Amino acid sequence: MQSTPNYLWSTEDLLGQGATARVYKARNKKSGELVAVKVFNNASYLRPQEVQMREFEMLRKLNHKNIVKLFAVEETGSTKQKVLVMEYCSSGSLLNVLEDPANAFGLAESEFLIVLQCVVAGMNHLRENGVVHRDIKPGNIMRLMGEDGQSIYKLTDFGAARELDDDEKFVSVYGTEEYLHPDMYERAVLRKPQQKVYGVTVDLWSIGVTFYHAATGSLPFVPYGGPRRNKEVMYKITTEKPPGAIAGVQRQENGSIEWSYELPITCRLSVGLKDQLIPILANILEVDQEKCWGFDQFFAETNDILHRIVVDVFSLQQASSHRIYIHPYNTATKFLDAVFKQTNIVPHHQEYFFEGHLYELDPNLQAHNFCRTTQHNPLTLLSSAEQAEDVVGVRYRDPALEFPKFVPKVDVVADCSAAKSAVGAVHQTLRIAQALRHCRELLARGLHWVIGNLKTECSRILEQKRGAHSVLTCLQLTEVKTCVLYEAVSAGSRGLALKDMAMVKTRLQRVSEELSQCSHSIFDSQRALDGILAELVERGQQGHEDKSIRQIESCLEKMQLVYKQFKKARTCLRLGYNEEQIHKLDK
C-alpha cells in the first residue's frame, strides 16, 4: 500500500504506466471517493524543473467536462514522490474500447459521434487556453459513463503539453510514434538530425490518426510487418501520401503502397457520415504544415457535422438504408437533393411513406419539422421512375476473409491475437446478419404499406366506377326516352335524329363495356395484391423460424469464453501439460 496525507492506494490497482509515471486507482481516506493518482518515478525527476512543473500548471488552468480534472497535488509519505490526484474514469480509455473485439472494425456510428463531440470540445478548450497537447492518442482519451448511460470521453496526460499560440512554434519532441506527425517522427523515432520547428497543427495530425482508428478499428498508415518493425517505410508512407489520401497500407515486403481515399467497407459508419468525415481526415492528415488545416477550420467543419440532424431513409426498390445528415434549417428541397446523391433517384421520382401512410414533403418545409425517424422507423422511399432501380441491399465484405489462420504450434501470444481477430470477425458476421434481417423486415413492412395504399386506391376507383355506372344507366335511360320522343316527331327530321341517337347509343354501350373491363382489371389487381400479401406473410413466418442469428450468437458466446482463457494464458510464461492440451482443443 502507498499513501499521501489524504489518499490511499494499492500498487496492485495499476491503471496504466508511462516512461515517467504510473497511474493507480486510489481512495480518499475520509470519504472513500475513488480517484486516479499519477505517481512520478525517479526518471521524471531527471527532467528540467520547468518540464516537471508543466503538467501541474496545465491541469490547474484547465477546467472542462471533456478534460480529466485535477483535484490535488500531494506527496507520498515515505519517498516524497510527487502525486497528481485526478478524476477517476471507471470505463478505461478509448484504446480499451477499440481493443474490444466487438469494435475490431471501428465504433458504432452513435459512439463515434460521441468521441468526435468530446474530443472536439476538449481540444477547443485547450486552444482557447493556448495549450498544445502533443500526445493525442486513444490511450490518452479516458471514458466514463454518464447518468444517462452515454459515454463521456475526456482528454488526459498533459505531461507533454505546453502553452503555444496558433502562430508559435516549438522544437522539442514528444508523443507516441503511431500517432506522431511525420516531421516529429523523423527526429524522435528515426533519430535523424533536422532543424524543423513544429506548430499546433501537430495535434491535428494525431487527432486525424485517432479518428481514423476509432472509425475503422485500424491505424491508417501500416507498413508490412507493422509500424514498430518497419519504421523507415512508415515514414515513407506518411510523407509521400498523395493529396486526399487518408490511408496507406503495404501488404507485401518491399511492396507498393495501397492508397485509400475512402473509409473501408467494413467501417460501421453510414455513407452519410463518411461523406462528411473524409474531407476532414484528408485535410488534417496533411504532412505539409502549411497546407494542413488550422484549428479554426477544423472546429468549423467538425461542429458543422455535430450541428446536423439525421433523417433515416429506406429505399424500397434498392433495399438499402441511408442516413441523411442535414442542417435543421435546410428545406425539403435540399433533403431531396441529398437523397438523390446517395440513391441516384431524382427528386421528382421520390415518393415517401411513413408509418403506413403517404408522406408529402412541402418543398419549403424545414428539416427540423420533418417526422422523427430512426433506423428502425425510417422514411420509406419509393421510386416512381418507369425504369426499375438497381438493387443495392446490404453492402459488406465477407467476414470469412478477416478470419485468421491458426498455426498448429502452441504460441500463447500469437494464439491470443488470432483468437481476438476470430472473435472480431464473428462480431462482424453477427452485425451483417442483423443488418440483413433488418433490411428484410423493412422491405416487408414497406411492401405492406405500398400494397395497402394500392388496395385503397383500387377501392376508391371502384367507388368512382360505381358512380360512373349510375350516371351511365341514367344516360342510357334518357337515350331510350329520347328515341321514343323522336318517334313522335315529323318524318322529315326523324331519320337524321335517329341516326344521331344510334351513334349515342353505340358510344354509351362502348363506355359500359370499358367500365366493365375496368372493373375486371381492378378485381384482377386486387387478387394479385392479395396473393403478394399472402406470400409476404408466408415469408415473414419463415423469417421468424430462421435460427441463423441465434446460432451465430451462441457460437460467439463460446468463442468469447475461449478468448478469455487465451488472454489468461498469455500472461503465463509456460502452460502445464494439461493446460496445453485444453488450449489445443479450444484452438
C-alpha positions in Angstrom: 0.0 0.0 0.0 1.0 3.6 -0.6 -0.5 6.9 0.5 -0.4 10.7 0.7 -1.9 12.7 3.5 -5.4 12.4 2.0 -5.3 9.4 -0.4 -4.6 5.6 -0.2 -3.9 3.0 -2.9 -2.6 -0.5 -3.5 0.2 -0.9 -6.0 -1.8 -3.8 -7.5 -4.5 -1.4 -8.7 -2.5 -0.2 -11.6 -4.5 1.6 -14.3 -1.6 2.5 -16.6 2.0 3.4 -16.9 4.4 5.5 -19.0 8.1 6.5 -19.1 7.9 8.9 -16.2 4.9 7.8 -14.0 2.4 5.1 -13.0 -1.4 5.7 -12.5 -3.3 3.8 -9.8 -6.9 3.6 -8.6 -7.0 5.2 -5.1 -9.5 6.3 -2.5 -10.0 9.4 -0.4 -9.2 8.4 3.2 -12.2 10.3 4.6 -15.0 10.0 2.0 -13.9 6.7 0.3 -14.3 8.5 -3.1 -12.5 6.8 -6.0 -9.8 8.9 -7.7 -6.8 8.2 -10.0 -3.3 9.0 -8.7 -0.4 9.6 -11.0 2.8 8.7 -9.1 6.0 10.0 -10.7 9.1 7.8 -10.8 12.8 8.7 -10.5 13.2 9.1 -14.2 10.7 12.0 -14.1 13.0 14.0 -11.8 15.8 13.9 -14.3 13.8 16.3 -16.5 14.3 20.1 -16.0 12.3 21.6 -13.2 10.2 23.7 -15.6 9.2 20.5 -17.5 8.3 18.7 -14.2 6.0 21.5 -13.1 4.4 22.0 -16.5 1.8 19.2 -16.2 0.6 20.5 -12.8 0.3 24.0 -14.1 -1.5 22.9 -17.3 -4.1 20.9 -15.3 -4.6 23.7 -12.8 -5.6 26.2 -15.5 -7.9 23.8 -17.5 -11.5 23.3 -16.4 -13.7 21.5 -18.8 -16.1 18.4 -18.7 -14.0 16.8 -21.5 -10.7 17.2 -19.7 -9.8 15.0 -16.7 -10.0 17.1 -13.6 -7.1 17.7 -11.2 -8.2 17.6 -7.5 -4.8 18.0 -5.7 -1.0 17.7 -5.9 0.4 15.8 -2.9 3.5 13.8 -2.0 3.9 10.2 -0.7 4.7 10.0 2.9 7.9 7.8 2.6 9.6 8.6 -0.7 8.3 12.2 -1.1 7.3 11.4 -4.7 5.0 13.9 -6.4 1.5 12.6 -6.9 -1.3 14.1 -9.1 -4.8 13.3 -7.7 -7.2 13.3 -10.6 -10.7 12.3 -11.6 -11.2 8.6 -11.9 -12.6 7.4 -15.2 -14.1 4.0 -14.5 -14.5 2.8 -18.1 -10.9 2.8 -19.1 -9.7 4.6 -22.2 -10.8 4.8 -25.9 -7.9 2.4 -26.6 -9.6 -0.1 -24.2 -12.8 0.3 -26.2 -11.1 -0.2 -29.5 -9.2 -3.3 -28.1 -12.6 -5.0 -27.5 -13.1 -7.5 -30.4 -16.6 -6.2 -30.8 -15.0 -3.0 -32.1 -12.4 -4.6 -34.3 -13.8 -2.8 -37.3 -14.4 0.5 -35.6 -17.0 2.1 -33.3 -20.8 2.1 -33.9 -21.9 5.4 -35.5 -23.6 6.7 -32.3 -20.4 6.1 -30.2 -18.1 7.6 -32.8 -20.1 10.8 -32.8 -19.8 11.0 -29.0 -16.0 10.6 -29.4 -16.0 13.3 -32.1 -18.0 15.7 -30.0 -16.0 15.1 -26.8 -12.6 15.4 -28.4 -13.5 18.5 -30.4 -14.9 20.2 -27.3 -11.9 19.2 -25.2 -9.5 20.4 -27.9 -11.4 23.6 -28.3 -10.9 24.4 -24.6 -7.1 23.7 -25.0 -6.9 26.1 -27.9 -8.9 28.8 -26.0 -6.2 28.5 -23.3 -3.3 28.4 -25.8 -2.3 24.8 -25.0 -0.9 22.2 -27.4 -1.2 18.6 -26.1 1.4 16.9 -28.2 0.4 13.3 -27.3 -3.2 12.8 -28.5 -4.0 9.1 -28.9 -6.8 6.7 -27.9 -4.9 5.7 -24.7 -5.0 9.4 -23.6 -8.7 9.7 -24.1 -10.4 8.4 -20.9 -14.0 7.2 -20.7 -16.7 7.2 -18.1 -20.4 6.5 -18.2 -22.8 9.5 -17.6 -26.0 9.3 -15.7 -27.9 8.9 -18.9 -25.9 5.8 -19.8 -23.9 7.5 -22.5 -20.2 7.6 -22.7 -18.2 10.7 -21.8 -14.7 11.0 -23.1 -12.0 13.2 -21.5 -8.5 14.2 -22.6 -5.8 13.3 -20.1 -2.0 13.0 -19.7 -0.7 16.5 -20.1 2.9 15.5 -19.4 3.9 16.6 -22.9 1.5 19.7 -23.1 2.7 23.3 -23.1 1.4 26.7 -23.9 1.6 27.6 -27.6 -0.3 30.2 -29.6 -1.6 29.4 -33.2 1.4 31.3 -34.8 4.1 30.0 -32.4 6.5 27.1 -32.9 8.4 24.6 -30.7 11.3 22.3 -31.3 11.1 19.6 -28.5 9.7 16.2 -29.5 7.0 14.3 -27.6 4.3 11.8 -28.5 3.5 8.2 -29.4 5.0 7.1 -32.7 2.0 5.7 -34.5 0.1 9.0 -33.9 3.1 11.3 -34.3 3.3 14.0 -37.0 5.8 12.8 -39.7 8.2 15.7 -39.1 8.4 14.8 -35.4 8.6 11.1 -36.2 11.6 11.8 -38.4 13.5 13.2 -35.4 12.1 11.3 -32.5 11.8 7.8 -34.0 14.3 7.7 -36.9 16.8 9.9 -34.9 17.6 12.0 -38.0 19.0 15.4 -37.2 16.9 18.3 -38.6 16.2 21.9 -37.9 12.4 21.8 -38.3 10.1 23.6 -35.9 6.6 22.4 -35.1 3.3 24.3 -34.6 -0.1 23.5 -33.1 -1.1 21.5 -36.2 0.9 18.5 -34.9 -2.1 17.9 -32.7 -4.4 17.8 -35.7 -2.3 15.0 -37.3 -2.6 13.0 -34.1 -6.4 13.7 -34.0 -6.7 12.5 -37.6 -5.0 9.2 -36.9 -7.1 8.8 -33.7 -10.4 9.5 -35.5 -9.4 7.1 -38.3 -8.6 4.4 -35.7 -11.9 5.0 -33.9 -13.8 4.8 -37.2 -12.2 1.7 -38.6 -10.5 -0.2 -35.8 -7.2 0.1 -37.6 -4.4 2.6 -38.0 -4.4 4.5 -41.3 -0.7 4.0 -42.2 0.6 0.5 -41.9 3.9 -0.8 -43.4 4.5 -4.5 -44.0 5.2 -6.1 -40.6 3.7 -3.2 -38.7 4.6 0.4 -37.7 7.0 -0.6 -34.9 9.0 -3.1 -37.1 9.3 -1.1 -40.3 9.9 2.5 -39.2 11.6 3.7 -42.5 8.6 2.6 -44.6 6.2 4.1 -42.0 7.9 7.4 -42.5 7.9 7.0 -46.3 4.1 6.2 -46.3 3.2 9.3 -44.2 5.5 11.7 -46.1 4.7 10.5 -49.6 0.9 10.3 -49.1 -0.9 11.8 -52.2 -3.2 14.7 -51.6 -6.7 13.5 -50.4 -5.5 10.0 -49.4 -6.5 9.1 -45.8 -4.7 5.7 -45.5 -1.8 3.8 -47.0 -1.0 0.1 -46.4 1.9 -2.0 -47.6 0.7 -5.6 -47.9 4.0 -7.3 -49.0 7.6 -6.8 -48.0 9.2 -4.2 -50.3 5.8 -4.0 -52.0 4.0 -0.9 -53.2 1.7 1.2 -51.0 -2.0 0.8 -51.5 -3.5 4.3 -51.0 -7.1 4.8 -49.9 -9.3 7.9 -50.4 -12.3 6.3 -48.7 -13.1 4.7 -45.4 -13.2 0.9 -45.8 -16.5 -1.0 -46.4 -16.0 -2.8 -43.1 -16.3 0.6 -41.3 -19.6 0.8 -39.4 -20.3 4.4 -40.2 -23.1 5.3 -42.6 -22.3 6.7 -46.1 -23.9 10.0 -44.9 -21.4 10.4 -42.1 -18.5 9.1 -44.1 -19.1 11.8 -46.7 -18.9 14.5 -44.0 -15.8 12.9 -42.3 -13.5 12.0 -45.2 -12.7 15.6 -46.2 -11.8 16.5 -42.6 -9.4 13.5 -42.3 -7.9 14.3 -45.7 -7.1 17.9 -44.7 -5.7 17.2 -41.2 -3.7 14.2 -42.3 -1.6 16.6 -44.3 2.2 16.3 -43.8 2.9 19.9 -45.0 2.1 22.1 -42.0 1.5 25.0 -44.4 -1.2 23.1 -46.3 -2.8 21.4 -43.3 -6.0 23.0 -41.9 -5.7 25.2 -38.9 -7.7 24.6 -35.8 -10.3 27.3 -36.8 -11.3 25.4 -39.9 -11.1 22.0 -38.1 -13.5 23.3 -35.4 -15.8 24.8 -38.0 -16.1 21.6 -40.1 -16.4 19.2 -37.1 -19.1 21.4 -35.5 -20.9 21.5 -38.8 -21.3 17.7 -38.6 -22.3 17.9 -34.9 -25.0 20.5 -35.5 -26.7 18.5 -38.2 -29.7 16.3 -37.7 -30.1 12.8 -39.1 -33.1 11.7 -41.3 -33.2 7.9 -41.8 -34.4 6.7 -45.2 -35.0 3.2 -46.5 -35.1 2.9 -50.3 -37.6 0.2 -51.0 -36.7 -0.9 -54.5 -33.0 -0.7 -53.8 -33.4 -2.5 -50.4 -30.9 -0.1 -48.9 -30.7 2.1 -45.7 -29.4 5.6 -45.8 -28.7 8.3 -43.2 -29.1 11.9 -44.4 -27.1 14.4 -42.4 -28.8 17.8 -42.9 -29.0 21.1 -41.1 -32.2 21.7 -39.2 -32.9 24.9 -41.2 -32.4 23.1 -44.6 -35.6 22.7 -46.6 -37.2 19.6 -48.1 -35.7 20.6 -51.5 -32.2 20.3 -50.0 -33.1 17.0 -48.4 -34.4 15.5 -51.7 -31.1 16.5 -53.4 -29.1 14.8 -50.5 -31.2 11.6 -51.0 -30.5 11.8 -54.8 -26.8 11.9 -54.0 -27.0 8.7 -52.1 -29.6 6.8 -54.1 -29.4 8.2 -57.6 -33.2 8.6 -57.5 -34.1 12.1 -58.9 -36.2 14.3 -56.6 -39.3 14.3 -58.8 -39.3 10.5 -58.7 -39.1 10.3 -54.9 -42.3 9.3 -53.0 -42.3 8.7 -49.3 -44.2 6.6 -46.8 -44.1 7.0 -43.0 -45.8 4.7 -40.5 -48.1 3.3 -43.2 -49.2 6.5 -44.9 -48.0 8.5 -47.9 -45.8 11.3 -46.5 -46.0 14.6 -48.5 -42.9 16.8 -48.3 -43.6 20.5 -48.9 -40.6 21.9 -50.7 -40.3 24.7 -48.2 -40.7 22.5 -45.1 -37.6 22.8 -42.9 -35.8 19.6 -41.7 -36.5 20.2 -38.0 -40.2 19.9 -38.8 -39.9 16.5 -40.5 -41.3 13.5 -38.9 -38.9 11.9 -36.3 -37.2 9.0 -37.9 -34.9 6.3 -36.6 -33.0 3.4 -38.2 -35.9 1.1 -37.2 -38.6 3.6 -38.2 -37.2 5.4 -41.3 -38.9 7.3 -44.1 -39.6 4.6 -46.8 -38.6 5.8 -50.2 -40.5 4.6 -53.3 -39.2 5.5 -56.8 -41.8 6.3 -59.3 -39.4 6.0 -62.3 -40.5 3.7 -65.1 -37.1 2.1 -65.2 -36.5 -0.3 -62.3 -33.9 0.7 -59.7 -30.9 -1.5 -59.3 -31.0 -3.5 -56.0 -28.2 -2.4 -53.7 -29.1 -4.3 -50.5 -26.6 -4.5 -47.5 -23.1 -3.8 -48.7 -20.4 -5.8 -46.8 -17.1 -7.6 -47.1 -17.3 -11.3 -46.4 -16.1 -11.7 -42.7 -14.6 -15.0 -43.6 -11.8 -13.0 -45.3 -11.0 -11.5 -41.9 -10.8 -14.9 -40.1 -7.2 -15.7 -39.1 -5.3 -18.9 -39.7 -4.3 -20.7 -36.6 -0.9 -22.4 -36.6 -0.6 -25.9 -35.1 2.2 -24.9 -32.7 1.1 -23.6 -29.3 2.1 -19.9 -29.0 0.1 -18.2 -26.3 0.8 -14.7 -27.6 0.1 -15.5 -31.3 -2.9 -17.6 -30.4 -4.5 -14.9 -28.2 -4.0 -12.4 -31.1 -5.6 -14.8 -33.6 -8.5 -15.6 -31.2 -9.1 -11.8 -30.9 -9.3 -11.5 -34.7 -11.6 -14.5 -34.9 -14.0 -13.1 -32.3 -13.9 -9.7 -34.1 -14.8 -11.4 -37.4 -17.7 -13.2 -35.8 -19.0 -10.0 -34.2 -18.9 -8.5 -37.8 -20.8 -11.6 -39.1 -23.5 -11.1 -36.5 -23.8 -7.4 -37.4 -24.2 -8.3 -41.1 -26.8 -11.0 -40.3 -28.7 -8.5 -38.2 -28.5 -5.9 -40.9 -29.8 -8.4 -43.5 -32.7 -9.3 -41.2 -33.4 -5.6 -40.5 -33.4 -5.0 -44.3 -35.9 -7.9 -44.8 -38.2 -6.5 -42.1 -38.1 -3.0 -43.6 -38.8 -4.5 -47.1 -41.8 -6.5 -45.9 -43.2 -3.5 -43.9 -42.7 -1.1 -46.9 -44.4 -3.6 -49.3 -47.3 -3.9 -46.9 -47.7 -0.2 -46.8 -47.5 0.2 -50.6 -49.9 -2.7 -51.2 -52.3 -1.3 -48.6 -52.1 2.1 -50.4 -52.7 0.4 -53.8 -55.7 -1.5 -52.4 -57.2 1.7 -51.0 -56.7 3.3 -54.4 -58.4 0.3 -56.1 -61.3 0.6 -53.7 -61.5 4.4 -54.5 -61.5 3.8 -58.2 -64.2 1.1 -57.9 -66.3 3.5 -55.9 -65.8 6.1 -58.7 -66.7 3.4 -61.2 -69.9 2.6 -59.4 -70.8 6.4 -59.6 -69.9 6.4 -63.3 -72.0 3.3 -63.8 -75.0 5.0 -62.2 -74.6 8.1 -64.4 -74.3 5.8 -67.4 -77.5 3.9 -66.5 -79.3 7.3 -66.3 -77.9 8.3 -69.7 -79.0 5.0 -71.3 -82.5 5.5 -69.9 -82.5 9.1 -71.2 -81.4 7.8 -74.6 -84.4 5.3 -74.7 -86.8 8.1 -73.8 -85.3 10.4 -76.4 -85.8 7.8 -79.1 -89.5 7.4 -78.1 -89.9 11.2 -78.4 -88.2 11.3 -81.8 -90.6 8.6 -83.0 -93.4 11.1 -82.4 -91.8 14.0 -84.4 -92.4 14.6 -88.1 -90.9 12.2 -90.6 -88.8 14.9 -92.3 -86.2 15.2 -89.4 -86.7 11.7 -87.9 -84.1 9.9 -90.0 -81.3 12.2 -89.1 -82.3 12.3 -85.4 -82.5 8.5 -85.2 -79.0 8.3 -86.8 -77.6 10.6 -84.1 -79.3 8.6 -81.4 -77.9 5.3 -82.7 -74.4 6.9 -82.5 -75.1 8.0 -78.9 -76.3 4.5 -78.0 -73.2 2.9 -79.5 -70.9 5.3 -77.5 -72.8 4.6 -74.3 -72.5 0.9 -75.0 -68.8 1.2 -75.5 -68.4 3.2 -72.2 -70.4 0.5 -70.4 -68.0 -2.2 -71.8 -64.9 -0.2 -70.8 -66.3 0.3 -67.3 -66.9 -3.4 -67.1 -63.4 -4.2 -68.3 -62.0 -1.6 -65.8 -63.8 -3.4 -63.0 -62.4 -6.8 -64.1 -58.9 -5.2 -64.3 -59.2 -3.8 -60.8 -60.5 -7.1 -59.4 -57.5 -8.8 -61.0 -55.2 -6.3 -59.5 -56.8 -6.8 -56.0 -56.4 -10.6 -56.3 -52.7 -10.1 -57.4 -52.1 -7.8 -54.4 -53.8 -10.3 -52.0 -51.5 -13.0 -53.4 -48.4 -10.9 -52.8 -49.6 -10.2 -49.3 -50.1 -13.9 -48.6 -46.6 -14.6 -49.9 -45.2 -11.8 -47.7 -46.9 -13.3 -44.6 -45.6 -16.8 -45.5 -42.0 -15.4 -45.9 -42.4 -13.5 -42.7 -43.2 -16.7 -40.9 -40.1 -18.3 -42.5 -38.1 -15.4 -41.3 -39.3 -15.9 -37.7 -38.3 -19.5 -37.9 -34.8 -18.6 -39.1 -32.3 -19.5 -36.3 -29.1 -18.4 -38.0 -28.7 -15.3 -35.8 -29.2 -17.2 -32.6 -26.7 -19.8 -33.9 -24.1 -17.0 -34.5 -24.8 -15.5 -31.1 -24.3 -19.0 -29.5 -21.1 -19.5 -31.4 -19.8 -16.1 -30.5 -20.5 -16.7 -26.8 -18.4 -19.9 -26.9 -15.6 -18.2 -28.8 -15.5 -15.3 -26.3 -15.1 -17.7 -23.4 -12.1 -19.3 -25.3 -10.6 -15.9 -26.0 -10.9 -15.0 -22.3 -9.0 -18.2 -21.5 -6.4 -17.3 -24.1 -5.9 -13.9 -22.6 -5.3 -15.5 -19.2 -2.9 -18.0 -20.8 -0.9 -15.1 -22.4 0.1 -13.9 -19.0 1.8 -17.3 -18.2 5.4 -17.9 -19.2 4.6 -21.5 -19.9 1.5 -23.8 -19.9 1.5 -27.0 -18.0 0.9 -30.3 -19.9 -2.9 -30.5 -19.1 -3.4 -26.7 -19.7 -1.6 -27.1 -23.1 -3.9 -30.0 -24.2 -7.0 -28.0 -23.3 -5.5 -24.9 -25.1 -5.1 -27.0 -28.2 -8.7 -28.3 -28.1 -10.0 -24.8 -27.5 -8.0 -23.6 -30.5 
